[in-house]
Amino acid sequence: MSRAVRILVAVVVLFGGAASLFAAETAPLTRGTAITDPDLLRKLDQNDTLTISRLLWPERNADVPLTTDLLFSSLPQLAPIPPAVDAEFDRYVMRQKALYPTETIGAGEGFDVQLFDRANLKSRDTRFVLAGIVNRMDRAYLSEESCGEIRLIYRLARFETGPGGGKTATRLPMTFNLVMKARDARQMDASGKPLTCAEVARRWLDHGDWQGLIGGSFPDDAMLDRIETNVQISIAPKSALHDFRSDYLLKVFKYDAVTKRFEEAALENQIDRDRILADDALRRDFRDWLLAPENFRELDRGTVLIPEKFLARAALVPTPAGLDASPLQPEFGMMQGEGTDNSKIDPVFTEDDVVGALKQAAARGDMQNIRSVAGFQRRLNDVTCAGCHQIRGIGGFHFPGVDWLADKPSNSTIVPASPHFLGDQLRRRDILTAFAAGKRPDFSRGFASRPQTRGGGELAGTEYLDGWGAHCSLQAAGSGTRDKSFTSWTCAKGLTCQAAAASSRIGMCFIKTR
């Protein structure tokens, strides 16, 4: 087993001291759940320890990380990614031209709609830099054998030499996530026994010195799971035709151990709305499947896994989005009265369908979050890739990472993650703690807008829960009541829930005004 793979084992499975370096500065919430210390990330990247090329091509002799002009051409594992992304760009351009035939679209200045320049993915001046490492053992309900996931998150950056010889680095709006299994079931601990989920969790929580914990033995690709890409595909300034808008393209590539390549795959829970609405049988199948008691319960808990036959292989996420779920999202326009063309299309779910399923679930005592039709709509949106990315993100990303490339980082890059990401850390840490204690964790989660606190008080009064800018429940006009799904979404003392966008149910916590 190569040295590079051994180091990867140490970092993603035997994680320790990274959090101790950064916790004192900005984010005690991520203690044991993420590595965001800029100095450590810089070290791991610049000494070629955790670059994409080193992890996927550990035997290479190069002393420097591969730039993107060589990355995709030199690593056969990544070969399917560029053509799949190119095809999505081509479809996107055709769609935009059909929607707005009078607007020009292209890469660079001078276009009404400015595309991400795909030349950046074939340039000797760009490469992916390590932006963070995130523990996702809270996703172990999908595969108990792997104990969940560890995500190595990379950000595309351009490196240039100025007229005076000085070098500059600029981050570009694209992330590349290498998703690993948290453990390989054949892996052994120091005593020669199979490595358990409890031991993996303890090593993340203990904050030891990761450099002294190198070990493990498994095939080089045994822990590879998938690659996730997120790219800001376009920016469209405000015009007579539309408001300002930026669109993000999400793709997933699953690792195939037989072909040893990352092959294009469906996005988890990304409902293919257009295909479902166009097929009567598929529409009925989806309705019946989702409203079945066991699946409806998992939808409520946020742990549902929708079958692949209902899913899409790409998602477009428009930003900014309103506080209510956007009718532009694929998950919506599925109920009677939603969207612009629903009068011409039979809905997937009628209000009676949802109300009936809620009554039956309430009788069973199943519901924790969904208590109304609006709650069903919101949950159906935020279990998807696209819907989740629209909620409390930072310009289309939930983990942009600290910009360790900049000498003087801007405010937007000092904060490593979105309010949604930071607000979810208590729940994730609670799951790690349960694993470490040998208990079965509670994998359920609340709505993305309002995280579960799991009994802790760390979020009280913060923007992540009920402080300034937090999402809250508005009283229905004239009734003095709140939607049953969101009654607990209150504001901290001194703040009041105020309408901040075109929403009848969800507002934001602001200072009271007379």
C-alpha positions as CSV (number, residue, x, y, z in Angstrom):
1,M,0.0,0.0,0.0
2,S,1.4,3.4,-1.0
3,R,2.4,6.1,1.4
4,A,-0.2,8.5,-0.1
5,V,-3.0,6.0,0.6
6,R,-1.7,5.5,4.2
7,I,-1.8,9.3,4.8
8,L,-5.3,9.4,3.4
9,V,-6.4,6.7,5.9
10,A,-4.8,8.8,8.7
11,V,-6.7,12.0,7.8
12,V,-10.1,10.7,6.8
13,V,-10.4,7.9,9.3
14,L,-8.0,8.8,12.1
15,F,-8.7,12.5,12.1
16,G,-7.3,14.5,15.0
17,G,-5.5,17.7,15.5
18,A,-6.9,19.8,12.7
19,A,-9.9,21.0,14.7
20,S,-7.8,21.9,17.7
21,L,-6.0,24.5,15.5
22,F,-9.1,26.3,14.2
23,A,-11.7,25.7,17.0
24,A,-10.3,28.5,19.1
25,E,-10.7,30.9,16.2
26,T,-14.0,30.7,14.4
27,A,-16.0,27.5,14.7
28,P,-16.3,25.5,17.9
29,L,-19.5,24.2,16.3
30,T,-17.4,22.0,14.0
31,R,-15.3,20.4,16.7
32,G,-14.8,16.8,15.6
33,T,-17.0,17.1,12.5
34,A,-14.9,19.1,10.0
35,I,-11.4,20.3,9.2
36,T,-11.4,24.0,8.1
37,D,-8.1,25.3,9.6
38,P,-6.5,27.3,6.7
39,D,-2.9,26.6,7.8
40,L,-3.4,22.8,7.9
41,L,-5.4,22.8,4.6
42,R,-2.6,24.8,3.0
43,K,0.0,22.3,4.3
44,L,-1.9,19.2,3.2
45,D,-2.4,20.8,-0.3
46,Q,0.9,22.3,-1.0
47,N,3.0,19.3,0.2
48,D,0.9,17.2,-2.2
49,T,-0.5,15.1,0.6
50,L,-4.2,15.3,-0.2
51,T,-4.4,16.7,-3.7
52,I,-6.8,14.9,-6.1
53,S,-3.9,13.7,-8.3
54,R,-2.0,12.3,-5.4
55,L,-5.0,10.4,-4.0
56,L,-6.1,9.0,-7.3
57,W,-2.6,8.5,-8.8
58,P,-0.4,7.8,-5.7
59,E,2.5,6.2,-7.6
60,R,3.2,9.2,-9.8
61,N,6.6,10.9,-9.3
62,A,5.7,14.5,-9.9
63,D,6.6,16.9,-7.1
64,V,3.8,19.3,-7.8
65,P,0.0,18.8,-8.1
66,L,-1.4,18.4,-11.6
67,T,-3.1,21.4,-13.2
68,T,-6.4,20.9,-14.8
69,D,-5.0,20.6,-18.3
70,L,-3.3,17.3,-17.2
71,L,-5.7,16.2,-14.4
72,F,-8.5,15.0,-16.6
73,S,-6.3,13.8,-19.4
74,S,-3.8,11.9,-17.1
75,L,-6.2,10.2,-14.7
76,P,-8.4,7.6,-16.5
77,Q,-10.7,7.5,-13.4
78,L,-11.9,11.1,-14.3
79,A,-12.3,10.6,-18.0
80,P,-16.1,10.5,-18.0
81,I,-16.4,13.8,-16.2
82,P,-15.5,16.5,-18.8
83,P,-17.8,15.1,-21.6
84,A,-20.7,14.8,-19.2
85,V,-20.3,18.4,-18.0
86,D,-19.9,19.6,-21.5
87,A,-23.2,18.0,-22.5
88,E,-25.0,19.7,-19.6
89,F,-23.6,23.0,-20.7
90,D,-24.8,22.5,-24.2
91,R,-28.3,21.6,-23.0
92,Y,-28.3,24.6,-20.7
93,V,-27.3,27.0,-23.5
94,M,-30.1,25.6,-25.8
95,R,-32.6,26.0,-22.9
96,Q,-31.6,29.6,-22.2
97,K,-31.8,30.6,-25.9
98,A,-35.3,29.1,-26.1
99,L,-36.4,31.0,-22.9
100,Y,-34.7,34.3,-23.8
101,P,-34.0,34.4,-27.6
102,T,-33.1,38.1,-27.5
103,E,-30.3,37.6,-25.0
104,T,-26.7,36.7,-25.9
105,I,-25.0,34.0,-23.9
106,G,-21.3,33.1,-23.7
107,A,-18.1,33.0,-21.6
108,G,-16.5,36.3,-20.8
109,E,-17.5,40.0,-20.9
110,G,-20.0,41.4,-23.3
111,F,-22.7,38.8,-23.1
112,D,-26.1,39.3,-21.5
113,V,-25.7,35.9,-19.8
114,Q,-22.1,35.1,-18.8
115,L,-21.2,31.4,-18.8
116,F,-18.6,29.8,-16.7
117,D,-15.6,29.5,-19.0
118,R,-15.0,25.8,-19.6
119,A,-11.5,26.5,-20.7
120,N,-10.7,26.7,-17.0
121,L,-11.1,22.9,-16.9
122,K,-8.4,22.5,-19.5
123,S,-5.9,25.1,-18.4
124,R,-2.3,24.9,-17.2
125,D,-3.1,27.9,-14.9
126,T,-5.8,26.3,-12.9
127,R,-6.1,23.4,-10.4
128,F,-8.3,22.2,-7.6
129,V,-7.1,23.1,-4.1
130,L,-8.2,21.5,-0.8
131,A,-10.8,23.7,0.8
132,G,-12.0,21.4,3.7
133,I,-12.6,17.9,5.0
134,V,-16.0,17.1,6.4
135,N,-17.2,14.1,8.5
136,R,-20.6,12.8,7.3
137,M,-21.0,9.8,9.6
138,D,-24.5,11.2,10.0
139,R,-25.2,9.5,6.7
140,A,-24.4,6.0,7.9
141,Y,-28.1,5.1,7.6
142,L,-27.5,4.7,3.9
143,S,-24.7,2.2,4.5
144,E,-24.0,0.9,8.0
145,E,-21.1,-1.1,6.7
146,S,-19.2,2.0,5.6
147,C,-20.1,4.0,8.7
148,G,-21.1,7.0,6.5
149,E,-18.9,9.2,4.5
150,I,-15.9,11.5,4.6
151,R,-15.8,14.4,2.1
152,L,-12.7,16.0,0.8
153,I,-13.8,19.3,-0.8
154,Y,-11.7,21.0,-3.4
155,R,-12.2,24.5,-4.9
156,L,-11.0,25.4,-8.4
157,A,-8.4,28.2,-8.5
158,R,-6.5,30.1,-11.1
159,F,-2.8,30.8,-10.5
160,E,-1.2,33.7,-12.5
161,T,2.1,35.5,-12.7
162,G,1.9,39.3,-12.9
163,P,4.1,41.7,-14.9
164,G,6.5,42.1,-11.9
165,G,6.8,38.4,-11.4
166,G,4.5,38.3,-8.4
167,K,2.1,35.4,-8.3
168,T,-1.7,35.7,-7.6
169,A,-4.3,33.0,-6.9
170,T,-8.0,33.5,-7.5
171,R,-10.7,31.1,-6.5
172,L,-13.3,30.2,-9.2
173,P,-16.9,29.2,-8.6
174,M,-16.6,25.5,-8.8
175,T,-16.3,22.8,-6.1
176,F,-15.2,19.2,-6.6
177,N,-16.0,16.8,-3.7
178,L,-14.2,13.5,-3.4
179,V,-16.5,11.4,-1.3
180,M,-14.9,8.5,0.6
181,K,-16.4,5.8,2.8
182,A,-15.7,6.5,6.4
183,R,-14.1,3.0,6.7
184,D,-13.5,-0.1,4.8
185,A,-15.1,-3.1,6.5
186,R,-11.8,-5.1,6.0
187,Q,-9.8,-2.5,7.8
188,M,-8.1,-3.3,11.1
189,D,-7.3,-1.2,14.1
190,A,-4.0,-1.2,16.0
191,S,-4.8,-4.4,17.9
192,G,-5.6,-6.3,14.7
193,K,-9.4,-6.3,15.2
194,P,-11.8,-5.0,12.5
195,L,-12.1,-1.2,12.8
196,T,-15.5,-0.3,14.2
197,C,-17.7,2.8,13.5
198,A,-17.3,3.5,17.2
199,E,-13.5,3.7,16.9
200,V,-13.7,5.9,13.7
201,A,-16.0,8.3,15.6
202,R,-13.8,8.4,18.6
203,R,-10.7,9.3,16.5
204,W,-12.6,12.3,15.0
205,L,-13.8,13.5,18.4
206,D,-10.5,12.9,20.3
207,H,-8.5,15.6,18.5
208,G,-5.2,13.7,18.5
209,D,-2.2,14.3,16.3
210,W,-3.2,12.9,12.9
211,Q,0.5,12.8,11.8
212,G,1.1,10.1,14.4
213,L,-1.9,8.0,13.5
214,I,-0.9,6.7,10.1
215,G,-2.0,3.1,9.5
216,G,-4.5,0.8,8.0
217,S,-4.5,-1.7,5.2
218,F,-7.0,-2.0,2.3
219,P,-7.0,-1.9,-1.5
220,D,-6.2,1.5,-2.9
221,D,-9.7,2.2,-4.2
222,A,-11.8,0.4,-1.5
223,M,-12.9,3.7,0.1
224,L,-13.8,5.6,-3.1
225,D,-17.5,6.3,-3.4
226,R,-18.2,9.2,-5.7
227,I,-17.4,12.6,-7.0
228,E,-19.8,15.6,-6.7
229,T,-19.4,18.7,-8.8
230,N,-21.0,22.1,-8.3
231,V,-20.3,24.9,-10.8
232,Q,-21.8,28.3,-11.2
233,I,-22.8,27.8,-14.8
234,S,-24.0,31.3,-15.5
235,I,-24.6,34.8,-14.2
236,A,-27.3,37.0,-15.6
237,P,-27.5,40.6,-14.5
238,K,-30.9,42.2,-13.9
239,S,-32.7,43.1,-17.2
240,A,-36.1,43.9,-18.5
241,L,-36.7,40.1,-18.9
242,H,-35.6,38.9,-15.4
243,D,-34.1,39.8,-12.1
244,F,-30.4,39.1,-11.3
245,R,-29.8,35.4,-11.3
246,S,-27.0,32.9,-11.1
247,D,-27.5,29.3,-11.9
248,Y,-25.5,26.4,-10.5
249,L,-25.1,23.0,-12.1
250,L,-24.9,19.9,-9.8
251,K,-23.6,16.5,-11.1
252,V,-22.6,13.2,-9.4
253,F,-20.1,10.5,-10.7
254,K,-20.2,7.2,-8.9
255,Y,-17.0,5.1,-8.6
256,D,-17.2,1.8,-10.5
257,A,-14.7,-0.7,-9.0
258,V,-14.9,-2.8,-12.1
259,T,-14.1,-0.1,-14.7
260,K,-12.1,1.9,-12.1
261,R,-13.8,5.1,-13.4
262,F,-16.2,7.7,-11.9
263,E,-19.3,7.1,-14.0
264,E,-22.2,9.6,-14.4
265,A,-25.0,8.8,-11.9
266,A,-28.3,10.0,-10.6
267,L,-28.3,12.6,-7.9
268,E,-29.5,11.4,-4.6
269,N,-33.3,12.3,-4.1
270,Q,-33.1,14.7,-7.1
271,I,-36.6,14.2,-8.4
272,D,-36.9,14.3,-12.2
273,R,-40.1,16.4,-12.3
274,D,-40.4,16.8,-16.0
275,R,-40.1,13.0,-16.7
276,I,-42.5,12.1,-13.9
277,L,-45.1,14.6,-15.1
278,A,-44.8,13.4,-18.6
279,D,-45.5,9.7,-17.7
280,D,-48.9,8.9,-16.1
281,A,-47.7,5.5,-14.8
282,L,-44.5,6.9,-13.4
283,R,-46.4,9.7,-11.7
284,R,-48.8,7.3,-10.0
285,D,-45.8,5.1,-9.0
286,F,-44.0,8.0,-7.4
287,R,-47.1,9.2,-5.6
288,D,-47.9,5.7,-4.2
289,W,-44.3,5.1,-3.3
290,L,-43.7,8.3,-1.4
291,L,-47.1,8.2,0.5
292,A,-46.6,4.6,1.6
293,P,-46.4,4.7,5.4
294,E,-42.8,3.5,5.7
295,N,-41.5,6.0,3.1
296,F,-43.7,8.9,4.3
297,R,-42.1,8.4,7.7
298,E,-38.6,8.5,6.3
299,L,-39.5,11.6,4.4
300,D,-40.6,13.2,7.6
301,R,-37.3,12.2,9.3
302,G,-35.2,13.5,6.3
303,T,-33.7,10.0,5.8
304,V,-35.8,8.9,2.8
305,L,-33.9,7.4,-0.2
306,I,-36.0,7.8,-3.4
307,P,-35.5,5.0,-6.0
308,E,-33.3,5.8,-8.9
309,K,-36.1,5.4,-11.5
310,F,-37.6,8.7,-10.3
311,L,-34.3,10.7,-10.3
312,A,-32.4,13.0,-12.5
313,R,-28.7,13.0,-13.5
314,A,-28.3,16.8,-13.2
315,A,-29.8,19.6,-11.3
316,L,-29.9,23.4,-12.0
317,V,-30.1,25.5,-8.9
318,P,-31.2,29.2,-9.4
319,T,-30.0,31.8,-6.9
320,P,-31.2,33.8,-5.2
321,A,-34.3,31.9,-4.1
322,G,-37.2,33.1,-2.0
323,L,-37.9,31.9,1.6
324,D,-40.7,29.6,0.3
325,A,-39.7,26.8,-2.0
326,S,-39.2,28.0,-5.5
327,P,-41.7,26.9,-8.2
328,L,-38.6,26.7,-10.5
329,Q,-37.3,23.8,-8.5
330,P,-37.9,20.3,-10.0
331,E,-39.6,19.1,-6.8
332,F,-42.4,21.7,-7.1
333,G,-45.2,22.2,-9.5
334,M,-46.2,18.7,-8.3
335,M,-49.3,19.8,-6.5
336,Q,-52.6,21.3,-7.7
337,G,-52.4,25.0,-8.1
338,E,-48.6,25.3,-8.2
339,G,-46.5,26.6,-11.0
340,T,-47.5,28.3,-14.2
341,D,-48.8,25.4,-16.3
342,N,-50.4,23.1,-13.6
343,S,-53.9,23.8,-14.9
344,K,-52.9,21.8,-18.0
345,I,-51.1,19.0,-16.1
346,D,-52.5,16.5,-13.6
347,P,-50.7,17.0,-10.3
348,V,-48.6,14.2,-8.7
349,F,-50.0,15.0,-5.3
350,T,-53.4,16.6,-4.5
351,E,-54.0,18.3,-1.2
352,D,-56.4,15.5,-0.3
353,D,-53.6,12.9,-0.9
354,V,-51.3,14.7,1.5
355,V,-53.9,15.4,4.2
356,G,-55.0,11.8,4.1
357,A,-51.4,10.6,4.5
358,L,-50.9,13.0,7.4
359,K,-54.0,11.8,9.2
360,Q,-52.9,8.2,8.9
361,A,-49.4,9.0,10.0
362,A,-50.6,11.1,13.0
363,A,-52.7,8.2,14.1
364,R,-49.6,6.0,14.1
365,G,-47.6,8.7,15.9
366,D,-45.1,8.8,13.1
367,M,-44.7,12.5,12.4
368,Q,-41.9,14.8,13.9
369,N,-41.7,17.5,11.3
370,I,-44.4,17.4,8.6
371,R,-47.7,18.5,10.1
372,S,-49.3,20.3,7.1
373,V,-49.3,20.4,3.3
374,A,-46.8,23.3,3.5
375,G,-44.5,21.1,5.6
376,F,-44.8,18.3,3.1
377,Q,-43.9,20.7,0.3
378,R,-40.9,22.1,2.2
379,R,-39.6,18.6,3.1
380,L,-40.0,17.3,-0.4
381,N,-37.8,20.2,-1.5
382,D,-35.1,20.1,1.1
383,V,-34.3,16.4,0.9
384,T,-33.1,17.0,-2.7
385,C,-29.7,18.2,-3.8
386,A,-31.1,21.3,-5.5
387,G,-33.6,22.2,-2.8
388,C,-31.0,21.9,0.0
389,H,-28.5,24.1,-1.9
390,Q,-31.1,26.9,-2.2
391,I,-31.6,27.1,1.6
392,R,-29.4,29.5,3.5
393,G,-26.4,28.9,1.2
394,I,-23.5,31.3,0.3
395,G,-24.0,32.1,-3.4
396,G,-25.0,28.5,-4.3
397,F,-22.5,26.7,-2.0
398,H,-22.8,25.3,1.5
399,F,-19.1,24.8,1.9
400,P,-17.0,27.3,0.0
401,G,-14.2,26.7,2.5
402,V,-11.7,29.3,3.9
403,D,-9.7,31.0,1.2
404,W,-6.2,30.1,2.4
405,L,-4.8,31.3,-1.0
406,A,-5.6,35.0,-0.3
407,D,-3.2,37.2,1.7
408,K,-6.1,39.2,3.0
409,P,-9.3,37.1,2.7
410,S,-12.6,39.0,2.2
411,N,-15.4,38.5,4.6
412,S,-17.1,36.1,2.2
413,T,-14.1,33.7,2.4
414,I,-13.3,34.0,6.1
415,V,-16.6,32.2,6.8
416,P,-15.9,28.6,5.7
417,A,-19.5,27.5,5.4
418,S,-23.2,28.5,5.2
419,P,-25.6,29.0,8.1
420,H,-27.3,25.8,7.1
421,F,-24.0,23.8,7.3
422,L,-22.9,25.4,10.7
423,G,-26.4,25.0,12.1
424,D,-26.3,21.2,11.4
425,Q,-23.1,20.5,13.3
426,L,-24.7,19.9,16.7
427,R,-26.8,17.1,15.1
428,R,-23.8,15.6,13.4
429,R,-21.7,15.8,16.5
430,D,-24.5,14.1,18.5
431,I,-24.4,11.2,16.0
432,L,-20.6,10.9,16.3
433,T,-20.9,10.9,20.1
434,A,-23.5,8.1,19.9
435,F,-21.3,6.1,17.6
436,A,-18.3,6.6,19.9
437,A,-20.4,5.3,22.9
438,G,-21.5,2.2,21.0
439,K,-25.1,3.4,20.8
440,R,-27.3,3.4,17.7
441,P,-27.6,7.1,16.6
442,D,-30.7,9.0,15.8
443,F,-30.2,9.9,12.1
444,S,-33.3,12.1,11.8
445,R,-33.0,15.8,11.0
446,G,-35.3,18.8,11.0
447,F,-36.0,21.1,8.1
448,A,-32.9,22.6,6.5
449,S,-33.9,26.1,7.5
450,R,-34.1,25.4,11.2
451,P,-31.7,22.8,12.5
452,Q,-32.3,20.3,15.3
453,T,-30.5,21.3,18.5
454,R,-30.5,17.9,20.0
455,G,-31.0,19.4,23.4
456,G,-27.9,21.7,23.2
457,G,-28.0,25.4,23.8
458,E,-25.1,26.4,21.6
459,L,-27.3,27.7,18.8
460,A,-29.6,29.8,20.9
461,G,-29.7,33.4,19.9
462,T,-27.6,32.8,16.7
463,E,-28.5,33.2,13.1
464,Y,-28.4,29.4,12.8
465,L,-31.4,29.0,15.1
466,D,-33.4,32.0,16.3
467,G,-31.1,35.0,16.2
468,W,-30.9,38.0,13.8
469,G,-31.5,36.7,10.3
470,A,-32.8,33.3,11.3
471,H,-35.8,31.9,9.4
472,C,-39.0,32.0,11.4
473,S,-42.7,31.3,11.2
474,L,-45.0,34.1,10.2
475,Q,-48.6,34.4,11.6
476,A,-51.2,33.8,8.9
477,A,-52.7,37.1,7.9
478,G,-55.9,37.8,9.9
479,S,-55.8,34.5,11.8
480,G,-53.0,35.0,14.4
481,T,-51.9,31.4,13.8
482,R,-48.8,29.8,12.3
483,D,-48.6,26.8,10.0
484,K,-48.5,23.7,12.2
485,S,-45.2,22.5,10.6
486,F,-43.4,25.7,11.7
487,T,-44.9,26.7,15.0
488,S,-41.5,26.2,16.8
489,W,-39.7,28.6,14.5
490,T,-39.7,31.5,16.9
491,C,-37.2,34.4,17.4
492,A,-34.9,35.1,20.3
493,K,-35.8,37.8,22.8
494,G,-35.7,41.3,21.3
495,L,-36.4,40.0,17.8
496,T,-39.6,39.5,15.9
497,C,-40.5,37.5,12.8
498,Q,-40.9,39.8,9.9
499,A,-41.7,39.2,6.2
500,A,-38.5,39.5,4.2
501,A,-39.6,38.1,0.8
502,A,-42.8,37.0,-1.0
503,S,-43.8,34.3,1.5
504,S,-46.9,33.9,3.5
505,R,-45.4,31.4,6.0
506,I,-41.7,32.0,6.4
507,G,-40.0,35.3,7.5
508,M,-36.7,36.3,9.2
509,C,-35.9,37.4,12.7
510,F,-35.2,41.1,12.9
511,I,-35.1,43.8,15.7
512,K,-38.5,44.9,16.7
513,T,-39.6,48.2,15.4
514,R,-42.2,50.5,16.9
